[in-house]
Amino acid sequence: MIPEHWSCWRRPLRSAGYETESVRSGTRALEVLSSKLVSAVVLDLLMPGMDGFEVIRHVRHEATLRELPIFMMTAKSLTKAELAVLTRETQALFHKNGSWQQQLRLPL
């Protein structure tokens, strides 16, 4: 599942054999996760209504989703505490203002 406006992720993931589904908000992501089996989630840290940290908290507290791989992307300047949470709770962190396309190849 990927944010709706991230079409740049869809093509490489689909060409690698993954089905993708895009949503507009963290709330909608949690709705989809409660009703559909997914292999991984790509989140934007800053989303309308519910930020990526809150989505992570919900996912990690749900027994059936606890081990779900989460990949986070952000342009936000992170505090040390925020970076520690994302390092602990996600599989990879991509910075939008960096060379994230190259970074994407490494964790996958």
C-alpha positions in Angstrom: 0.0 0.0 0.0 1.5 3.4 -1.0 0.3 7.0 -0.7 -1.9 8.0 -3.7 0.4 10.7 -5.0 3.5 8.5 -5.1 3.1 7.2 -8.7 7.0 7.0 -8.8 6.7 3.9 -6.5 4.0 2.1 -8.4 5.9 1.3 -11.6 9.0 -0.3 -10.0 7.0 -2.2 -7.5 4.5 -3.5 -10.1 7.4 -4.5 -12.4 8.9 -6.5 -9.6 5.6 -8.4 -9.3 3.9 -6.5 -6.4 0.3 -5.4 -6.5 -0.1 -1.8 -5.2 -2.9 0.0 -3.6 -2.9 3.8 -3.0 -4.7 5.7 -0.3 -5.0 9.3 0.7 -4.7 9.3 4.5 -3.4 7.3 7.5 -7.0 6.7 8.5 -7.8 5.1 5.2 -4.6 3.1 5.4 -5.7 1.6 8.7 -9.1 0.8 7.2 -7.5 -1.1 4.3 -5.1 -2.9 6.7 -8.0 -4.1 8.8 -9.8 -5.6 5.8 -7.1 -6.8 3.4 -3.8 -8.8 3.6 -0.9 -6.7 2.5 2.8 -7.5 2.3 4.2 -4.1 3.2 3.3 -0.4 3.7 5.0 2.7 2.3 4.0 5.7 4.4 4.5 9.4 4.2 5.4 10.7 7.6 3.2 13.8 7.2 -0.3 12.9 6.1 -3.7 14.6 6.6 -5.6 13.7 9.7 -3.2 11.1 11.1 0.6 11.3 10.8 2.9 8.3 10.1 3.9 8.0 13.7 0.3 7.4 14.7 -0.2 4.9 11.9 2.9 3.0 13.1 1.6 2.9 16.7 -1.7 1.4 15.5 0.0 -1.1 13.3 2.5 -2.2 16.0 -0.3 -2.6 18.6 -2.4 -4.9 16.3 -1.3 -8.5 16.8 -2.0 -9.4 13.2 0.0 -6.5 11.8 2.8 -6.3 14.3 5.4 -7.7 11.9 4.2 -5.8 8.8 7.2 -4.2 7.0 6.8 -0.4 7.0 8.9 1.9 4.7 8.7 5.6 5.6 9.4 8.6 3.4 9.6 12.1 4.6 10.9 15.6 3.8 10.7 16.5 7.5 13.8 17.4 9.5 13.7 14.7 12.2 14.6 15.1 15.8 16.8 12.5 17.4 13.8 11.0 19.2 11.8 10.8 15.9 14.7 9.2 14.1 15.1 6.6 16.9 11.4 5.7 16.6 11.6 5.3 12.9 14.8 3.3 13.0 13.3 0.9 15.5 9.8 0.6 14.0 10.4 0.7 10.2 12.4 -1.3 7.7 13.7 1.8 5.9 13.6 5.6 5.9 13.8 7.6 2.7 14.3 11.3 2.6 12.4 13.0 -0.2 15.1 15.7 -0.6 17.8 13.0 -1.0 18.6 10.4 -3.5 15.7 8.2 -2.4 15.4 6.3 -5.7 18.9 5.0 -5.1 18.1 4.3 -1.5 15.0 2.4 -2.5 17.1 -0.3 -4.1 19.1 -1.1 -1.0 16.5 -2.2 1.6 14.4 -4.1 -0.9 
